[in-house]
Amino acid sequence: MKVALCGLGEIGHVHLDAIRDCAAAELVAVSDLDEHLAERAVAEDRAPVYDDIDQMLSEQEIDLLDICLPHNLHLPVALDAIGAGCHVLLEKPMAIDPASCDRITAAARSKGVRVAVSHNQAFFRPHVRLHEMIEAGELGEVHSLYARLWIGGKYRGWREDPDQSGGGLLIDAGVHRIYTMLMLGGPVSTVSAVMDSPRFEDSFVVTLGFASGGTGVIQGAYHGPEGVFDDRIEVFGSKGVGQVTGCEAFFEGDLRDVPQLRYRLDGEWRDDPATDTWDASVARSVDSLITAIAAGDDPPVGPAEGRAAVELIQAAYRSAETGAVVTLTGERS
């Protein structure tokens, strides 16, 4: 697959390395507004560098465009790429609202190309192992799921601008908590939320009513002590408990020699051997998505999963704004 990448921020560089290492991919071009940054990033690849995505799409033969841009640009750039006949890989979230997700999906369907979304923590090995335990019934009937996102220090740059990000902490780093809860708990039927300032939030609490009857709580804030990053997950079932002590916590924080996955079965706590790193999960996500599309298969995380996460986030914003519980219907616009 001839793959081009647009956006060379922190996550874009991780995608770049993943494309280089992917056996199904050939890097053919990169695009970034900072042309000198792009030239330095791909000096050894000798790939053409652009500061204009439309020019790159028109001049290069591209099978798939990997989009690592501010959230508000996902829709227009994806539509341009699809219009040029390219598959697209979107860094999370798929777009800023469900209607934008639907436009991307409809355009891809009409052109016969595929859409993939990098929900990298769905590829984080402790999360995968915990999901396997739930699916196998090892924890029994799952009643409660808890996820938290405590960050000491606010993300800056375009992520501070709700017009570019689509909201605050929830739609940015919080989207990882959203799709991971969907992965572990299944479809959500109701959402309620409180936030300090909806769509510009620095703190939030989101309560999920799963279709299975279980309950999920996601709590996040920027108000932790400087240097803290806590993104652990806990699952409580009728037979046992599972705890993932973090994904990005091992990248951002100071955790050392801490088991990444622990579970309690038959009255005994055990450490699971499943371990991973944040950047490895990103690379695995990118590789899996490109490899599937190159083989002519639907990607393991596609538009349905991407839209579900965005729909839930927007439902949380509506709940925080109105004080009402929002019921998800699953309807598509």
C-alpha positions in Angstrom: 0.0 0.0 0.0 1.3 3.4 -0.9 0.7 5.4 2.3 1.0 9.2 2.8 0.9 10.9 6.2 -0.4 14.3 7.1 0.4 15.9 10.4 3.7 15.4 12.2 2.9 16.3 15.8 3.8 13.9 18.6 1.3 11.2 17.5 2.1 11.8 13.8 5.8 10.8 14.5 4.6 7.5 16.1 2.4 6.8 13.1 5.4 7.6 10.9 7.5 5.0 12.6 4.6 2.5 12.4 4.2 3.0 8.7 7.9 2.5 8.2 7.7 -0.8 10.1 4.5 -2.1 8.5 5.2 -4.8 5.9 2.1 -3.9 4.0 3.0 -0.2 3.6 5.3 2.0 1.6 5.7 5.6 2.7 5.3 7.8 -0.4 4.8 11.3 0.9 4.2 13.4 4.1 2.5 16.7 4.6 2.9 19.3 7.4 2.5 23.1 7.6 6.1 23.1 9.0 7.9 22.0 5.9 11.3 22.0 7.6 10.0 19.7 10.3 8.7 17.3 7.7 11.9 17.4 5.8 13.9 16.5 8.9 11.4 13.7 9.9 11.7 11.9 6.6 15.3 12.8 5.6 16.2 9.1 5.5 13.1 8.0 3.7 13.6 10.5 0.9 9.8 10.8 0.7 8.4 14.0 -0.9 7.3 16.7 1.5 4.3 19.0 1.1 2.8 21.8 3.0 -0.4 21.5 1.0 -2.4 18.3 1.3 -4.5 18.9 -1.9 -1.3 19.3 -3.9 0.1 16.0 -2.4 -3.1 14.2 -3.3 -3.0 15.4 -6.9 0.7 14.8 -7.5 1.3 11.5 -5.7 -0.1 8.1 -6.3 -1.6 7.3 -2.9 -3.6 4.3 -1.8 -4.2 5.4 1.8 -3.9 8.7 3.7 -3.1 8.6 7.4 -4.6 11.7 9.0 -3.0 13.0 12.2 -4.5 16.5 12.3 -6.5 18.6 14.7 -10.0 17.1 15.1 -11.9 19.8 13.1 -9.8 18.9 10.0 -10.6 15.2 10.0 -13.8 15.7 8.0 -12.6 18.0 5.2 -9.3 16.2 4.7 -10.9 12.8 4.8 -13.5 13.9 2.2 -10.7 15.2 0.0 -8.7 12.0 0.3 -11.8 9.8 -0.4 -12.6 12.0 -3.3 -9.2 11.2 -4.7 -9.9 7.5 -4.3 -7.8 7.0 -1.2 -8.6 4.8 1.8 -8.3 6.9 5.0 -6.9 6.1 8.5 -8.0 8.7 11.1 -6.3 9.3 14.4 -8.9 9.4 17.2 -11.5 10.7 17.4 -13.0 9.9 14.0 -14.6 13.4 13.8 -16.1 16.0 16.1 -19.7 14.9 15.8 -21.8 12.0 14.5 -23.0 13.8 11.4 -19.4 14.3 10.3 -18.7 10.6 10.9 -21.7 9.8 8.8 -20.5 12.1 5.9 -17.1 10.3 5.9 -18.7 6.9 5.9 -21.2 7.7 3.1 -18.4 9.2 1.0 -16.2 6.2 1.5 -19.1 3.8 0.6 -19.8 5.7 -2.6 -16.2 5.6 -3.7 -15.6 2.0 -2.6 -12.8 2.8 -0.2 -12.4 2.0 3.5 -12.1 4.0 6.6 -10.1 3.0 9.7 -9.8 4.8 13.1 -6.8 4.5 15.4 -8.3 3.6 18.8 -4.9 2.5 19.9 -5.8 1.4 23.4 -8.1 -1.2 21.9 -4.8 -2.8 20.9 -3.1 -2.3 24.3 -2.4 -5.9 25.5 -3.7 -5.6 29.1 -6.9 -4.2 27.7 -7.2 -7.0 25.2 -6.5 -9.6 27.9 -9.1 -8.0 30.2 -11.6 -8.0 27.3 -10.9 -11.7 26.7 -11.5 -12.5 30.4 -14.9 -10.7 30.2 -15.9 -12.4 27.0 -14.9 -15.8 28.4 -17.0 -15.3 31.5 -14.1 -15.5 33.8 -15.2 -12.5 35.8 -18.8 -13.6 35.7 -21.6 -11.1 35.1 -20.1 -7.6 34.8 -21.9 -5.1 37.0 -19.6 -2.1 37.2 -16.7 -0.5 35.2 -14.6 2.4 36.4 -12.2 4.5 34.4 -10.3 7.6 35.4 -8.1 10.1 33.7 -6.2 12.3 36.2 -3.7 14.6 34.6 -1.4 17.1 36.3 -1.0 19.9 33.8 -3.2 20.9 30.8 -2.5 20.1 27.2 -1.7 23.3 25.3 -1.7 24.4 21.6 -4.7 23.7 19.4 -6.1 21.3 22.0 -7.0 24.3 24.1 -9.3 25.6 21.3 -12.7 24.0 21.3 -13.3 25.1 17.7 -10.3 22.9 16.7 -10.7 20.1 19.2 -14.5 19.8 19.3 -14.6 20.2 23.1 -12.3 19.9 26.1 -10.6 17.0 27.9 -13.4 14.5 27.2 -13.1 14.5 23.4 -9.4 14.8 23.5 -7.6 12.3 25.9 -10.9 11.2 27.3 -12.0 9.5 24.1 -9.6 6.7 25.0 -11.7 6.1 28.1 -14.9 6.2 26.0 -14.0 3.6 23.4 -12.2 1.3 26.0 -15.4 1.3 28.1 -17.4 0.4 25.0 -14.9 -2.4 24.2 -15.2 -3.8 27.7 -18.8 -3.1 28.6 -20.5 -3.3 25.2 -23.2 -1.0 23.8 -24.4 1.9 25.9 -28.1 2.8 26.2 -28.0 5.9 28.6 -25.5 8.6 29.3 -25.5 11.3 32.1 -22.7 13.7 32.8 -21.6 16.7 34.8 -18.7 19.0 33.7 -17.2 22.2 34.9 -17.7 23.8 31.5 -19.2 21.5 28.8 -17.4 21.6 25.5 -14.5 23.5 27.1 -14.2 21.2 30.1 -11.2 20.7 32.3 -13.1 18.1 34.5 -16.0 15.7 33.9 -17.8 12.7 35.3 -19.7 10.5 32.8 -22.1 7.7 33.9 -22.9 5.0 31.4 -25.9 2.7 31.5 -24.8 -0.4 29.5 -27.4 -2.3 27.5 -26.3 -5.4 29.5 -27.6 -3.8 32.7 -24.2 -2.8 34.1 -23.0 0.7 35.0 -19.9 2.5 34.0 -18.3 5.7 35.5 -15.6 7.7 33.8 -14.0 10.5 35.8 -11.4 12.8 34.5 -9.7 16.2 35.2 -6.6 18.3 34.5 -6.4 19.2 38.2 -3.9 16.6 39.4 -0.5 17.4 40.9 2.1 18.3 38.3 3.5 15.3 36.6 0.6 12.9 37.5 -1.0 10.8 34.8 -3.5 8.2 36.0 -5.6 6.3 33.5 -6.4 3.1 35.2 -9.5 0.9 34.6 -11.4 -1.4 37.0 -14.0 -4.1 36.2 -16.2 -5.7 38.9 -18.0 -8.9 38.0 -20.0 -11.5 40.0 -17.0 -13.9 40.0 -14.0 -11.6 40.0 -12.3 -8.2 39.6 -9.9 -7.0 36.9 -7.7 -3.9 37.2 -5.5 -2.3 34.5 -3.2 0.1 36.2 -2.7 2.3 33.2 -1.6 2.6 29.5 -0.3 6.2 29.1 0.5 6.2 32.8 3.6 4.1 32.0 4.6 6.6 29.3 3.7 9.9 31.0 4.2 9.0 34.7 6.8 7.4 36.9 5.4 3.9 37.3 8.1 1.3 37.6 7.8 -2.5 38.2 4.0 -2.2 38.7 1.9 -5.0 37.3 -0.2 -3.6 34.4 -3.0 -6.1 34.8 -4.2 -7.6 38.1 -7.3 -9.7 38.7 -9.0 -11.3 41.7 -10.5 -14.8 41.2 -11.4 -17.4 43.9 -10.4 -14.9 46.6 -6.8 -14.6 45.4 -5.1 -11.6 43.6 -2.9 -12.5 40.7 -0.7 -10.6 38.3 -1.2 -11.3 34.6 1.8 -11.5 32.4 0.3 -9.2 29.7 2.4 -6.1 29.4 2.7 -3.4 26.8 3.6 0.3 26.2 1.6 3.2 24.9 3.7 3.8 21.8 3.7 0.0 20.9 -0.1 0.0 21.1 -0.2 2.9 18.6 2.1 1.1 16.3 0.1 -2.1 16.6 -3.1 -0.2 15.8 -1.7 1.5 12.7 -0.1 -1.7 11.5 -3.3 -3.7 12.0 -5.5 -1.2 10.2 -3.2 -0.7 7.2 -2.6 -4.5 6.9 -6.3 -5.3 6.9 -7.1 -2.7 4.2 -4.1 -3.8 2.1 -5.6 -7.4 2.3 -9.0 -6.1 1.1 -10.6 -6.6 4.5 -12.6 -4.3 6.8 -10.3 -2.8 9.4 -10.6 -4.1 13.0 -11.7 -0.6 14.1 -13.8 1.1 11.4 -16.4 3.8 11.0 -19.0 2.1 13.2 -16.6 2.0 16.2 -15.4 5.5 15.5 -18.9 6.9 15.3 -20.0 5.0 18.5 -17.4 6.8 20.5 -18.2 10.2 19.1 -21.9 9.7 19.6 -21.3 8.9 23.2 -19.1 11.9 23.8 -21.7 14.2 22.2 -24.5 12.6 24.4 -22.3 13.4 27.4 -22.1 17.0 26.4 -25.8 17.3 25.9 -26.4 15.7 29.3 -24.0 18.1 31.0 -25.6 21.1 29.3 -29.2 20.1 30.1 -28.9 18.1 33.3 -30.9 15.3 31.6 -30.1 11.6 31.1 -29.6 11.1 27.3 -30.9 7.9 25.7 -28.9 6.5 22.8 -31.1 5.2 20.0 -28.3 4.0 17.7 -29.9 5.9 14.8 -27.8 7.1 11.9 -28.3 10.5 10.2 
